Amino acid sequence: MTLASASYRVEACVIGAGVIGLATARALAMMGKKEVLILERENSFGSGTSSRNSEVIHAGIYYPAGSLKAKLCVRGKHMIYQYCQERQINHERIGKLIVATNEKQWKEDIPMIKNRALTNGVDDLLMLSSNDVTHSFEPEVKCVGALFSPSTGIVDSHAFMLSLLADAEEHGATMVVNSPIEKVIVSESSSSTGSNKEIIVEAQNVQIACDLLVNCAGLYADKVATSMINSDHSTIPRQYYAKGNYYRLEGQPSPFRHLIYPVPSAGGLGVHATIDLGGNTRFGPDVEWISPSIREPDEIDFKVDPKRSESFYEEVRKYWQGLKDESLKPDYAGIRPKLNHPDVVGDFSKLSDFYIEKIPGVNIVNLLGIESPGLTASMAIAEYIVHDLLWTGKDSARHVYMERK
């Protein structure tokens, strides 16, 4: 199959209409790529991971120095706040308390977290004593001390995604829903200007030729990446799945004015208390690892097991002893795409950063393991892809981005 035999031809294809895909399509369209096609497997945008999270704008505190998560979160935080302010998208810098509930966390973990944040460029954190927390921040929070992050916030993620889509469409992009990817064909093509790579995407038995392709397929990203015919799959890590369950607070008023986070736990940021823009409080997510034998996201059960609330009561009462019995009700669950799994050892078993890589010699970029802080980093990820990976012509522009930012 050649470009000439394809049913349609566009300049750029973006697979996935989650927040990363929409931000990327917007960036491509605003860079002058007038024919940008967004292919979404569901019947609407933002139906996957992007709609099942805490809607938190993260400060960039926890991530390893020099990682893409750290750089893109800090950069993305400033971009999303500016964008939401300019577009009047509902958001609030509500602030976050990271609470130490024992002496070890206060003396060892909290200073380590603060130092890592400083290394990442987050220099606005405040150390608070237990009296500071009780008298000036959260009267009902019990802790030995806390770290306050004033630049952490919350955002209406649906309105944010809708605005990104509107921008992309205004600059010539088109979204097509109900279009799961069947395969991607990469082949050599000879012309008067020499040999180059051809890209053809097949969806719903329709072939679409494009000059460049960005795979933002979320939970399905590794499957799309390994569906590429005539492309080297050896460097493509597999995605595993970690389910995060949320419970909403009912039957008693919420005492919180800020987001409350425990010291991070393995696989996530712990069972934290979040407040949405409607004033509702929920707790989560926890970390429920999905068996590595499950390779299809469609096989995952998104229902929240009411029995898991027992561990939630235990975790929440470490910092809020006023939580009453029967006050936590199952709300929803989200799935984190992970590049490692506690039950799997292998070449990629220690990967924890975002995987954002351009395939050598062809304008295809794959994004895998885009979990938190993906929402916060979305506009910075799009900037990184468009300006550093695609426009520099380099197969890996990580060092360019790190130096420029």
N, C-alpha and C positions, 0 to 999 in steps of 0.2 A: 504494500500500500504506500502511495506517495501523497505529497501535499495536494497534487492536482486531482487525486481521486477522492479526497475528503469531501464530505457534504458541505461543510462550512469552513470559513477561514477567519480567524480573528488575530489581533496582535498578541493578546495575553489571555491566559486562562487562570483563574483562581479556583481551586477546588475547596469548597467549604465556605459557608456563609455564617460562621460564628464570628466572634468579635475580632479574631486575628485575620480571618479571611476578608472581612468587610474593611478593616483598617488597611490591609494590603491592597485590595482593589481600589480603594479611595486614593491611596498614595500613587499607584500606577496610573490611574486615570488623570490625576492632577499633575503628573509628570509629562503628560502629553500622549499617553497610550490611549487613544480614543476608542479602540475596540477592545474593551476588557469584558470578558465573560465570566460570571461567577456561577459555578455549578454546585448546587446544594441537593443532597440526597433526600432531605425531609421536605415538608410542604411549606416551610417558612424559614426565615433566617433565625439564627440564635436559638435553635431548638435542642442543642446538645449540651455540652459542658458549659457553654456560655450562659445558659439559663438556669444552671443548677449550682450556684456558688453563693458566697456570702456577700457579694456586691461591695467588697471592701477595696478601697484605694490604699495599697500598701506603701509604706515609707521606704522599704529597701533595707531592712534591718538585719535579717537573718542570713542572707545568702553569702556563700564563700567569696572572698575578695577576688576580683578579676573575672568572676563568672559572668556569663551572659545574664543570668537571673539578676545578679546585683546591678550590673550596668544598665540593663534595659528597664529594670523596675524603677531605679532612681530617675533615669531620663524620662520614662513613661509617666511617672507620677506628675512631674511638672507639665508635661504635654497634656495629660487628661484634665488636670485642673484648669489650665488655661483654655482648653477647648470647651469644657463644660461651662465655664464662665462666659465665654464669648457667645456660645449658642444657647445660653440660658437653660441648660440641662440641669435638672434637679440633682444637687449633690451637697455634701456638708463635710467640712473638716471637723469631725466630731472628736477626734483624738482617741488614743488607745493607751490602756494601762497593761503592761506586762507584769504580772504579779508573782512575787516569790512567796511561796507558802511554807517554806522551811528555811533554816539557817544556811544550809548548803546552797540552795538556789540563790539566796541573797548574797552570800559571800563569794561564790564561785561562778554561777551561771549568769547572773545579771551583769556583773562587770565584763564577762566575756562577750555577752550580747552587745553591750554598749561599745566595747572596743571594735567589734566587727562592724557595727553600724558606722562608726567614725571612719574606718578604713573604706567603707563603701560610699562615703560622702554624706552620710546622714549625721549632721552635727547639732541637731536641735533637741536631743533627748534629755530628759530631766530625771535625776535620781530622786526618789521620794521615800521618806520614812513612812512607817505605818501610821504615824500621827498625821503626816501630810495627806496621805490617802484618805483617812477617815474624816479629817476636818475640812479639807479643801476640795476633794474630788468625789469620792464614793463612800458615804457614811456606812454602808452595809457590807463593804468588801473587807474581808479579813485577810491580812497578809503581814509578812515580816517587813516588806518594803516593795517598791515597784519602780518600773521604768516607764516614764510617760512620753509618748510619741505624739506631738501636736499636729504633725503633718499627715497622720493616718486619717482616712475619711471613708465615706460611703457614697454610692452613686446609683442612680437609676440606670441599670445596665441596659434595659430594653430601650429606653429613650436614647441612650448613647449609641447603641447599635443602629437604631433607626436613623439617627442623624448621619452616621458614617455611610450608611447605604444611600441616603438622599444625596450626600456629597458626591459619592461615586457615580450615581445615576446622572446627576447634573453635569458631570464631566464626561459622559458618554458610556459608562459601564451599564451592563445588563445582567440581571440575576435570573437564572432559570432554576426552578425548584423541581422536586421529584426526579432528580437526575443523578442517581448513584453511578459512580465510575466503574466501568467494566474492565477497562485496561488502558494502558498508555503505551504507545509504540514510539520508540526512538530508533531512527535509522539514518544511514548515510545518504546524502544527496549530492550529486555533482552538478555544477552549473558553470557558467562562464567565469564566475569569480572564484571558482575553486570548490572544494568539498566542505560541506557543513552538515550539521545534524538537523533532522526533521523531527517534529513533535506532533503526534496525532493522539487526541484523546477520544475515547469511545464511551458514550453514555447513552443509554436507551436505544442502542443500535444505530446511533448517529455518530459519524466521525467528524471531529472538529480539529482542524489544523491550527497551530499557533506558533508564534515566535518564541514565547516563553511561558513557563508553567510554574505556578507556586502551589504546592500541596499543603493546604491548611485544613486537612480533613479530620482533625481532632482524634477521636477514638479510633477512627478508621485510617489514620495517616500511614501507619506502617503497612497496612494491606494495600493501599494505593501505591506506596513506594515500591513494594515488591511485585506489583502487577506490571511494572514497566518492562516491556520486552526489549531485549538487546541493551539492557543497562546492568551495570555491576551492582548486585545486591549484597555483597559481602560486608559492606560497611554500614548497612542499614540495621539499626538495632530493633529488636522486637519491643512492642509496647505491652506492658502488663497493666492490670487494672486494680485500683484501690477505691473501694466504695466509701463515701463519706456520708453519714446519716445526720440529719438535723431533727431536733425536737423544738416545738414552739412552746412558749410559756403561756399557760392559761389558768384562770381561776385566782390569780393574785397579781397585783400590779408589779411592774418591773421597777427596781430601785435604781437602775443604771442610767447615767448620763453620757457615758463613754463606752467604747468597746473594751471588754475585759478579756485578756488573753493570759493563759498560764504560761509557764516556761515551756518551750517547744518539746514535743515528744517525738519518738521515732516515727518517721513517715508523714508527719504533719505538724501543725502548729498547736495541737492540743484542742480540747473541747472548750471553745471560747464562747463568750456571750456577745452577740451582735445585735444592733438595733437598726432596723430598716428606716427608710424615710417616712414611713407611716407610723413610726413609733412602736412597732411590734418588736418583741424580743424573741430570739431563738438561740439555741445552743447547738454547737457542732462546728465542724464535722469531726467525727471520730475517724479511725482508720480500720476498715474492714477489708483485708486483702482478699481479692477474688482468686480462686484457684488458677494456677498457671495453665491448667489443662483447658481452660476456657479461652479460646482465641477469637471468638466472634462477639463483638459488643452487644449484638442483638440477643445473646443468650443471658445477659445479665439481668437479674431481677432488681428493679429500682424501688421496690416496696421497702418501707422502713419497718423492721421487726420491733413491735412494742416491747419485747423482752429486753432489748438492748438498753432501754431506759434505766435499768438498774445501775449500769456502769456510769451513765450520765449523771444520775443523782450523786453518786460517789465523787465524781470528778468536780462537778459544779460546787458541791458543798465544801470543797477544799478552800474556796475563796468566797462563797456566799452560803452561809449557814442558815439563812432565812428561807431557803427554798423549801416549799411545803410538798408533802407527799401528794401524788396524783396531779401535780401541776405541769408535768411535761407530757406533751402529746406528739405523736409522730407527725412530722411535717413533710419533708421530702428528702431525697438522696441525690448525690451527684457522684460522678465517676472521675477519678484522676487518672490520666494516662501516665504510667510510670515506665522508666527505662530499666528498672531493676525490680527484683522481687525477693523477699527474705528466704524463699524456698528454692531459689535458682542461683547457681554459680556459673559464671561464664565470662566471655570476653567483655560483655557490656554490663556485668553485674554490679559495677560500682558507679555507673553513670547516674548523676543526679542533676546535671545542668540541662538547660534547653538544648535540644539537638536541632540546629538550623544550619543546613549545609547545602551548597550548590554542587550538583553533579559535575565533575570535571568535563570540560569540553562541550557542554550543552546548557542552555538556559533553563534549567529545572532546579528549583529549590524545594527541599523537603523539610518540614517542621514536625518533629516528634517530641513526645514528652512535654507538651506545652500544658503544664498544670499551673497552679498558683506560683508566681504572680502574673499569670497570663493576661487577665483583664487590665490590670494596672499598666503592664508593659506593652499593651497591644499597639499603640501608635508608634512606640519606639521600635518594636519588632518590625513593623511595616517600613519604617525609615531605614532600619538596618538592612532589610532585604533589598529594598529598591535602590537606595543610594550606595550601599557598600558591597553587597553581593552581586547584584545585577549590573549596576552602572559602572562599577570599576573594572568589570571584565575579569575579575579574579575568581578562582574557584573557592578560595577561602579568604574572606576579608575580615576575619575576627580581629586581627592585630590592627587593621586600619581603624576599625570602629573604636577599639579600646583606646587607641592613642588620640583619636579625634574627640572623644567624649571626656 
